[in-house]
């Protein structure tokens, strides 16, 4: 007897007398097993098995009716729902970053319930999925917030449901994680380990102007105002335009870079004269960090954190730093007051009043 395989199940002969069951559409439970004559769970095979005879086979097939040929394939239904979702986000003029993030989350959600049509998903499915992410995936509060926003949009704007369920409420407790900041010497070390001129110019621009990753790759040549010593950041987070500082040292570096690479539209162009890839920037930073042998868990965004902290330590007003960074609320900028070393150096530890004998 050959293997039988459909969209819903796979029957594999394990001997002349037995089938092994693998089910795709839903879990094969004991309630199903008792409906099949001679069916039992095999520990060694880690699967349900039943005899190879017509009676047992017909009983099994009665549990898994074949999908009619004119029924739309599950994958096509899933793809259509995803397209509707993305179209709705696009019409509402959501940013590319948001669309990308929401698409990833709704795709994971669909795949988790791949046997259920998207239009038939309910609050109970949301509850099951959120518990799965929290318990099995150990997601952070910020990640949970993205998932909630993505699912909420799908149910309210695409399915047109009234969703007042508490599953869409944000967690009450908030994470209070401080950003990891590099010292000025550490930043210099990373930049010194970046030998390629274009790569050094990219990382230097992020640090010296406090830019986000998306903002540095979106810079155009016309956004650099060398006379006024400012950089225009267009369509930043929240689709807001702002200006930030252009340092004298960065301007020298950018002029060297421009003479060598001659970009046409984008300040930092890829091989095909298009925008430089975000992943490429992340890889540049990662390689330079490894070369510098700095043992801190940091990312490209840490350069922005370091920029803000170093301005604060240099005595710059918090309100100006908020404006330069493009923060909507001053509370967001105030987090840097918790990582600055200003004032800390004047505090004397009580341990310094104790004399320890040198036993070496």
Secondary structure, DSSP 8 states (H G I E B T S, - for coil): ---EE-SSEEEEE-SSSEEEEEESSS---HHHHTTSTT-EEETTTTEEEEESSHHHHHHHHHHS----TTS--HHHHHHHHHHHHHHHHHHTT--HHHHHHHHHHHHHHHHHTTTS-GGG--HHHHHHHHHHHHHTS---HHHHHHHHHHHHHIIIIIS------GGGS--SS----------HHHHHHHHHT--SHHHHHHHHHHHHHT--HHHHHT-BGGGEETTTTEEEE-S-GGG--EEEE--HHHHHHHHHHHHHH--SSBSSB-TTSSB--HHHHHHHHHHHHHHHT--S---THHHHHHHHHHHHHTT--HHHHHHHHT-SSHHHHGGGGGT--TTGGG---GGGGS------
